[in-house]
Amino acid sequence: MPGRFSPLRVYRAAILLLRDPAEFRRRARRKYFPMSAPSRREYRQRFRLTLEDWMLYHQTDIVFDQCTWMGVKALKNPLDAWIYQEIIYEVKPDVIVELGSMWGGSTLYLANLLDLLGHGQVVSVDINRERFSAKHERFVLITGSTTDPEVIAKVRALCEGRRALFIHDAAHDKPTVLADLRTYSNLVSVGSYFIVEDGFGDLFTPGTPIGMGEDGPLPAIEEFTREHPEFVVDKSRERYLLTTNPLGFLKRTR
């Protein structure tokens, strides 16, 4: 690429100076004195953050205290939430099964997306309902462990013969994630997804605010996909880079 003072750039600058001196001065100030205004300094500092810096910031300062959907806490990366609406629009599921719902903000978000489509239910499975505050007519609430045979039977009854999409946000240790993938994957419809959340914790050093002290979702996904070639990782769903679900958008292809 031409350098800053290439003949072409000098020529263009000279033409601009002759035709519009005020615009030339404005552009020169922006280019060579971008730090002159306090507001610009603030934003320049933000733009220098690495992706790792942003993930740490979002996880420690934002997601648990400042992330809500319609007033209900929703522990989600907003870039992933945008991808969810794309998937739901494409799949048009009869039922979305959310394994792990916490406060219910994400559950409500999913139900509101189904409102826009005019069809579907959200089956929320959670072991504890003390914090769950969301309400919606599309909810089906199942309280219990994702590994409880009674819970599994209820989920199966709600999914069989229907177009189902699964989101895993329950316990994040590898044995639980892998067990849930093996248990529920046969209920995922061909062309639909099993989304596994929070594998990003496996990519950070243990002891940091994000890093996991034990194997979590990411190695569970890797083992599961080796066992189940009918599921492929849809990397196009990670195109915004800042995802909490690396390798976690599993599409069933057959």
PLY file of the C-alpha trace (Angstrom):
ply
format ascii 1.0
element vertex 254
property float x
property float y
property float z
element edge 253
property int vertex1
property int vertex2
end_header
0.00 0.00 0.00
1.22 3.57 -0.62
2.91 5.26 2.32
1.48 8.23 4.16
3.35 10.67 1.92
3.00 8.85 -1.39
2.77 11.09 -4.48
-0.89 10.19 -4.95
-1.81 11.19 -1.40
0.15 14.42 -1.67
-1.63 15.20 -4.95
-5.06 14.54 -3.45
-4.25 16.64 -0.37
-3.09 19.53 -2.57
-6.29 19.41 -4.65
-8.41 19.40 -1.48
-6.43 22.33 -0.03
-7.02 24.39 -3.19
-10.71 23.50 -3.50
-11.80 23.50 0.15
-9.24 24.83 2.66
-11.68 24.49 5.59
-12.29 20.81 4.86
-8.54 20.27 4.44
-7.91 21.75 7.92
-10.72 19.67 9.44
-9.36 16.43 8.02
-5.80 17.33 9.03
-6.90 17.95 12.62
-8.72 14.62 12.75
-5.79 12.73 11.25
-2.83 14.28 13.04
-4.38 15.46 16.30
-6.94 12.74 17.12
-6.19 12.87 20.83
-6.83 16.58 21.22
-10.39 16.30 22.58
-11.04 14.44 25.89
-13.91 12.49 24.34
-11.67 11.26 21.55
-9.04 10.16 24.05
-11.66 8.12 25.90
-12.79 6.32 22.76
-9.27 5.81 21.46
-8.47 4.03 24.73
-11.49 1.78 24.25
-10.49 0.94 20.70
-7.07 -0.21 21.93
-8.64 -2.98 24.03
-7.80 -6.47 22.88
-10.56 -9.06 22.46
-9.31 -10.67 25.65
-9.57 -7.32 27.48
-13.16 -6.93 26.29
-14.15 -10.43 27.40
-12.66 -9.85 30.85
-14.41 -6.48 31.10
-17.78 -7.88 30.05
-17.53 -10.88 32.35
-16.35 -9.01 35.46
-18.10 -5.63 35.15
-21.18 -6.10 32.98
-22.83 -9.47 32.55
-23.82 -10.24 36.14
-25.00 -6.75 37.11
-25.87 -4.74 34.00
-27.14 -7.20 31.40
-30.94 -7.49 31.26
-33.73 -8.32 28.85
-36.97 -6.40 29.45
-35.89 -5.77 33.03
-34.90 -9.37 33.84
-31.25 -10.37 34.27
-29.93 -12.18 31.22
-26.40 -13.53 31.46
-25.61 -13.31 27.75
-23.07 -11.83 25.41
-25.23 -9.54 23.23
-23.34 -10.60 20.10
-24.31 -14.21 20.77
-27.90 -13.15 21.47
-28.02 -11.60 17.99
-26.84 -14.90 16.51
-29.58 -16.72 18.44
-32.29 -14.68 16.76
-30.80 -15.49 13.36
-30.81 -19.20 14.14
-34.33 -19.15 15.54
-35.63 -17.30 12.48
-33.98 -19.85 10.17
-34.97 -22.96 12.14
-38.42 -21.79 13.25
-38.52 -24.33 16.08
-41.68 -25.70 17.63
-39.83 -25.90 20.91
-36.67 -24.35 22.33
-35.23 -26.24 25.30
-33.09 -24.09 27.57
-31.03 -26.21 29.96
-30.24 -23.73 32.72
-32.16 -20.47 33.02
-31.00 -18.67 36.18
-33.01 -15.43 36.46
-34.97 -16.07 33.28
-33.95 -13.08 31.18
-32.65 -15.27 28.37
-35.77 -17.46 28.64
-37.94 -14.39 28.18
-35.78 -13.25 25.27
-36.33 -16.57 23.52
-40.08 -16.41 24.14
-40.24 -12.88 22.75
-38.47 -14.03 19.59
-41.08 -16.76 19.23
-43.74 -14.08 19.71
-42.39 -12.38 16.59
-42.63 -15.66 14.69
-46.06 -16.34 16.16
-45.25 -19.92 17.07
-43.40 -22.11 19.56
-42.70 -22.89 23.22
-39.69 -22.43 25.49
-39.02 -25.33 27.83
-36.90 -24.09 30.72
-35.07 -26.72 32.77
-33.43 -25.49 35.95
-32.56 -27.10 39.24
-33.50 -24.03 41.28
-36.34 -21.54 40.72
-35.60 -19.15 43.59
-34.07 -16.54 41.27
-36.29 -17.14 38.25
-38.66 -14.17 37.90
-39.67 -14.11 34.22
-43.22 -14.93 33.14
-44.62 -15.71 29.72
-47.41 -17.82 28.30
-44.96 -19.67 26.05
-42.98 -21.01 29.03
-43.02 -24.63 30.14
-41.04 -24.82 33.39
-39.40 -28.06 34.49
-37.60 -27.94 37.84
-34.86 -30.47 38.45
-31.44 -31.63 37.31
-30.79 -32.08 33.60
-29.57 -35.59 34.42
-32.67 -36.62 36.39
-34.51 -39.42 34.52
-37.88 -37.81 35.29
-36.72 -34.49 33.84
-35.32 -36.24 30.77
-38.62 -38.03 30.23
-40.60 -34.77 30.45
-38.30 -33.03 27.96
-38.48 -35.98 25.59
-42.30 -35.97 25.70
-42.34 -32.25 24.83
-39.88 -32.63 21.93
-40.73 -35.87 20.17
-42.31 -35.28 16.78
-41.56 -31.55 16.98
-38.85 -29.32 15.56
-36.57 -28.80 18.57
-33.61 -26.53 19.28
-31.48 -26.90 22.45
-29.39 -24.39 24.40
-27.11 -25.67 27.16
-26.39 -23.20 29.97
-26.54 -25.61 32.91
-23.52 -26.79 34.94
-20.38 -26.14 32.91
-18.11 -28.98 34.04
-17.10 -31.39 31.28
-18.85 -34.52 32.65
-22.23 -32.75 32.95
-22.01 -31.03 29.57
-20.97 -34.23 27.84
-23.69 -36.24 29.56
-26.33 -33.69 28.56
-25.10 -33.62 24.97
-25.32 -37.40 24.78
-28.73 -37.49 26.46
-30.57 -34.77 24.55
-28.83 -34.63 21.16
-31.14 -37.19 19.58
-34.04 -34.80 20.23
-32.46 -32.04 18.11
-34.08 -31.88 14.70
-32.06 -32.20 11.52
-31.16 -28.67 10.43
-31.52 -27.37 13.96
-28.89 -26.68 16.62
-27.60 -27.73 20.00
-25.93 -24.57 21.31
-23.41 -25.11 24.11
-22.58 -21.99 26.08
-19.54 -20.74 28.00
-16.77 -22.84 26.49
-14.73 -19.63 26.45
-13.80 -20.34 30.07
-11.61 -23.19 28.83
-9.57 -20.73 26.76
-8.47 -18.56 29.70
-5.88 -19.25 32.38
-7.33 -20.88 35.51
-7.53 -18.39 38.36
-8.46 -15.42 36.15
-12.05 -14.08 36.37
-12.94 -16.20 33.33
-10.59 -19.18 33.42
-11.99 -22.49 34.62
-10.16 -24.61 37.16
-11.32 -27.84 35.51
-12.27 -29.04 32.06
-15.52 -27.45 30.93
-17.75 -27.22 27.85
-15.03 -26.97 25.20
-13.42 -30.39 25.73
-16.91 -31.85 26.14
-17.86 -30.48 22.72
-14.68 -31.83 21.15
-15.32 -35.32 22.51
-19.01 -35.24 21.59
-18.42 -34.20 17.98
-15.90 -37.00 17.55
-18.58 -39.44 18.66
-21.44 -37.85 16.73
-20.50 -36.86 13.16
-24.13 -35.90 12.52
-23.32 -32.68 14.42
-20.93 -30.16 12.90
-19.55 -26.95 14.36
-21.06 -23.98 12.51
-18.17 -21.50 12.68
-20.15 -18.91 10.72
-22.04 -18.26 13.97
-18.80 -17.00 15.51
-18.23 -14.32 12.90
-18.42 -11.46 15.43
-15.33 -12.98 17.13
-16.43 -12.06 20.68
-18.38 -15.21 21.47
-18.71 -17.01 24.79
-19.54 -20.19 22.86
-16.42 -21.28 20.94
-17.20 -24.42 18.91
-20.58 -24.24 20.61
-22.96 -23.75 17.68
-23.54 -27.41 16.83
-25.74 -27.96 13.80
-27.34 -31.33 13.18
-26.90 -32.19 9.51
-28.41 -35.67 9.39
0 1
1 2
2 3
3 4
4 5
5 6
6 7
7 8
8 9
9 10
10 11
11 12
12 13
13 14
14 15
15 16
16 17
17 18
18 19
19 20
20 21
21 22
22 23
23 24
24 25
25 26
26 27
27 28
28 29
29 30
30 31
31 32
32 33
33 34
34 35
35 36
36 37
37 38
38 39
39 40
40 41
41 42
42 43
43 44
44 45
45 46
46 47
47 48
48 49
49 50
50 51
51 52
52 53
53 54
54 55
55 56
56 57
57 58
58 59
59 60
60 61
61 62
62 63
63 64
64 65
65 66
66 67
67 68
68 69
69 70
70 71
71 72
72 73
73 74
74 75
75 76
76 77
77 78
78 79
79 80
80 81
81 82
82 83
83 84
84 85
85 86
86 87
87 88
88 89
89 90
90 91
91 92
92 93
93 94
94 95
95 96
96 97
97 98
98 99
99 100
100 101
101 102
102 103
103 104
104 105
105 106
106 107
107 108
108 109
109 110
110 111
111 112
112 113
113 114
114 115
115 116
116 117
117 118
118 119
119 120
120 121
121 122
122 123
123 124
124 125
125 126
126 127
127 128
128 129
129 130
130 131
131 132
132 133
133 134
134 135
135 136
136 137
137 138
138 139
139 140
140 141
141 142
142 143
143 144
144 145
145 146
146 147
147 148
148 149
149 150
150 151
151 152
152 153
153 154
154 155
155 156
156 157
157 158
158 159
159 160
160 161
161 162
162 163
163 164
164 165
165 166
166 167
167 168
168 169
169 170
170 171
171 172
172 173
173 174
174 175
175 176
176 177
177 178
178 179
179 180
180 181
181 182
182 183
183 184
184 185
185 186
186 187
187 188
188 189
189 190
190 191
191 192
192 193
193 194
194 195
195 196
196 197
197 198
198 199
199 200
200 201
201 202
202 203
203 204
204 205
205 206
206 207
207 208
208 209
209 210
210 211
211 212
212 213
213 214
214 215
215 216
216 217
217 218
218 219
219 220
220 221
221 222
222 223
223 224
224 225
225 226
226 227
227 228
228 229
229 230
230 231
231 232
232 233
233 234
234 235
235 236
236 237
237 238
238 239
239 240
240 241
241 242
242 243
243 244
244 245
245 246
246 247
247 248
248 249
249 250
250 251
251 252
252 253
